[in-house]
Amino acid sequence: MGDKEKPSFLRLVRYADAHDRCLMALGVLGSFGDGMMQPLSMLVLGDIVNSYGGAGGAGSARSAFSSGAVDKFALRLLYVAVAVGACSFLEGLCWTRTAERQASRMRRLYLEAVLSQEVAFFDAAPSSPSSPQAQAQATTFRVISTVSDDADAIQDFLGEKLPMVLANATLFFGALAVSFVFAWRLALAGLPFTLLLFVTPSVLLAGRMAAAAGEARAAYEEAGGIAQQAVSSIRTVASYTAERRTVERFRGAVARSAALGVRQGLIKGAVIGSMGVIYAVWSFLSWIGSLLVIHLHAQGGHVFVASICIVLAGMSIMMALPNLRYFIDATAAASRMQEMIEMLPPLEGAEKKGATMERIRGEIVFKDVHFSYPSRPDTLVLNGFNLTISEGATVGLVGGSGSGKSTVISLLQRFYSPDSGEISMDDHGIDTLNVEWLRSQIGLVSQEPVLFATSIRENILFGDETASLKQVVAAAKMANAHEFIVKLPHGYETHVGQFGTQLSGGQKQRIAIARALVRDPRILLLDEATSALDAESERTVQDALDRMLRGRTCVVVAHRLSTVEKSDTIAVVKDGRVAERGRHHELLAVGRAGTYYNLIKLQHGRSPCLSPM
Ligand SMILES: Nc1ncnc2c1ncn2[C@@H]1O[C@H](COP(=O)(O)OP(=O)(O)OP(=O)(O)O)[C@@H](O)[C@H]1O
């Protein structure tokens, strides 16, 4: 374990501000007060029991007890009650408040840090599952569980466990002090036993308990991952009638965590059962106490209360020590969050850095671009990619699956940087441009339109949050979406459900087009925007897209070659470079030797007929 991973309280409260520090200081006072409740009442009780003992004797003693003493003891107990009430209130209020504040601050900072990472971050998962999608899913699950579970562990420790530990520690010292004050010989005799309780099963088994809890958590996370994946892809699961398989996998993961639960239960039982030791100590103390009363004339009340205090001190250790596990859990959670929060985002300050242009023409040039994904550095995806797209032109990118078409789109948006070569826009290398500005000039419509679980209006506004409702409606009209939107129960305010499950594929795609249009981008990237649609929806969407292309520089990635037939240029991508380029009929004219010709043949199942355009 490196220095960085060592559990430390400072790591846990690293994001506390001055207000939190103040709350924690008051909380500590409150916990001390709470912990002092029993020792203080024991202090009063010792005298009360002595007085009870005396009251059974001579008449003078009884009269002394019945008048002033009752008032005195009752009053002292009342003071204790008021002080304890105030301290416990302070303890509850301050710790709960600061735990809430610190955990929410960490959640926010964590999410901010995640969102400011480069897209490549989401590809690279520690477990490195095989496909990019699986990697992204693993990262998503990690982010979600950190935001919820890790932050909860920290909040729970600060708000519940820490005050309990502080109060129990105070009780331990307070109770021991009272036992020494009342019967120091008894306290000395009992002390070794009390200290022995530090090494009771609760401590001996703490490591095993933490390990069992860690394993159960991992098994539970696996089950959670299966459930999350199944619920978020319910249509795929249902269409492959994979419900039973999913439940089986889930059952397997849950069974593993249940088996670990049995082990945890046994350990916990042993820990709780070990509390019995304390009563054995009590029996020993009663024997010693009796000897003190008989032979050294110690006061019965004091001896009795001193032995209760020794037992209380022992119990406080037993109550406090198991919380060590929560401390370890919470600090581990805090380091996971801190590691992310303090990971220097590659795009840090990028919103301010880089040049912007007054007016953008939209000429794009790829010059000898070589690129491999950071998560798969050995696989060259673009291998000397050259392409010039003139201002206002539409370029269709076609090619076999995995040839690198979508990668070209990702590079243009600067989701990744090329390993070598240059991508420029209007003669400026895009790496010298301000990344936020660059992305704001680009409208993207991809194959799977991602809609957020909010209203249609807000989904369109995602393209440009400053747009007016009029602009939103205009964009929707241009995207052929207005007509169906106004027929929905709440028009533009209709909620689309998570990931847009309440809309058809074509409707979702048209909203995505409206979202791209509302920002009136100079450059448009269409990544197989119609390939997931049926013929009817494709026609409506294609119609919207055709209108959208006018007057903008467009890169259209298409599987269906008919989609790009009318493009100004078609670039055929093969093995990470442009193998052929030209207009549809020019490329067909190359004949059987041409890649484009063969792609069309493959798609139609017969040789294409050459029709002059
Ligand atoms: N995020 C990623 N991390 C690692 N490798 C990736 C990633 N995305 C794509 N790849 C790989 O890069 C290669 C090119 O992928 P790309 O998506 O650009 O191809 P494509 O031509 O668009 O394919 P398709 O037509 O099937 O969508 C593929 O081998 C793919 O597996």
The ligand as an SDF file (V2000), in Angstrom:
LIG
                    3D

 31 33  0  0  0  0  0  0  0  0999 V2000
  -13.1990    4.0070  -28.8380 N   0  0  0  0  0  0  0  0  0  0  0  0
  -12.4690    3.0950  -29.4740 C   0  0  0  0  0  0  0  0  0  0  0  0
  -11.4170    2.5230  -28.8730 N   0  0  0  0  0  0  0  0  0  0  0  0
  -10.6670    1.5900  -29.5140 C   0  0  0  0  0  0  0  0  0  0  0  0
  -10.8880    1.1940  -30.7720 N   0  0  0  0  0  0  0  0  0  0  0  0
  -11.9140    1.7310  -31.4290 C   0  0  0  0  0  0  0  0  0  0  0  0
  -12.7670    2.7070  -30.8260 C   0  0  0  0  0  0  0  0  0  0  0  0
  -13.7290    3.0720  -31.7010 N   0  0  0  0  0  0  0  0  0  0  0  0
  -13.4700    2.3590  -32.8260 C   0  0  0  0  0  0  0  0  0  0  0  0
  -12.3930    1.5560  -32.6640 N   0  0  0  0  0  0  0  0  0  0  0  0
  -11.7960    0.6610  -33.6650 C   0  0  0  0  0  0  0  0  0  0  0  0
  -11.2970    1.4620  -34.7320 O   0  0  0  0  0  0  0  0  0  0  0  0
  -11.5580    0.8620  -35.9830 C   0  0  0  0  0  0  0  0  0  0  0  0
  -12.3230    1.8660  -36.8780 C   0  0  0  0  0  0  0  0  0  0  0  0
  -13.5670    2.1020  -36.2870 O   0  0  0  0  0  0  0  0  0  0  0  0
  -14.6230    3.1110  -36.9020 P   0  0  0  0  0  0  0  0  0  0  0  0
  -15.7760    3.1580  -35.9690 O   0  0  0  0  0  0  0  0  0  0  0  0
  -13.9710    4.3800  -37.2490 O   0  0  0  0  0  0  0  0  0  0  0  0
  -14.9980    2.3350  -38.2480 O   0  0  0  0  0  0  0  0  0  0  0  0
  -16.1810    2.6340  -39.2450 P   0  0  0  0  0  0  0  0  0  0  0  0
  -15.5680    2.6620  -40.5990 O   0  0  0  0  0  0  0  0  0  0  0  0
  -16.9600    3.8210  -38.8390 O   0  0  0  0  0  0  0  0  0  0  0  0
  -17.0160    1.2990  -39.0470 O   0  0  0  0  0  0  0  0  0  0  0  0
  -18.5950    1.0810  -39.1910 P   0  0  0  0  0  0  0  0  0  0  0  0
  -18.9360    1.3720  -40.6190 O   0  0  0  0  0  0  0  0  0  0  0  0
  -18.7540   -0.3550  -38.8570 O   0  0  0  0  0  0  0  0  0  0  0  0
  -19.2510    1.9970  -38.2310 O   0  0  0  0  0  0  0  0  0  0  0  0
  -12.3270   -0.4130  -35.6870 C   0  0  0  0  0  0  0  0  0  0  0  0
  -11.4170   -1.4700  -35.7630 O   0  0  0  0  0  0  0  0  0  0  0  0
  -12.8390   -0.2400  -34.2860 C   0  0  0  0  0  0  0  0  0  0  0  0
  -12.9000   -1.4760  -33.6010 O   0  0  0  0  0  0  0  0  0  0  0  0
  1  2  1  0
  2  3  1  0
  2  7  2  0
  3  4  2  0
  4  5  1  0
  5  6  2  0
  6  7  1  0
  6 10  1  0
  7  8  1  0
  8  9  2  0
  9 10  1  0
 10 11  1  0
 11 12  1  0
 11 30  1  0
 12 13  1  0
 13 14  1  0
 13 28  1  0
 14 15  1  0
 15 16  1  0
 16 17  2  0
 16 18  1  0
 16 19  1  0
 19 20  1  0
 20 21  2  0
 20 22  1  0
 20 23  1  0
 23 24  1  0
 24 25  2  0
 24 26  1  0
 24 27  1  0
 28 29  1  0
 28 30  1  0
 30 31  1  0
M  END
$$$$
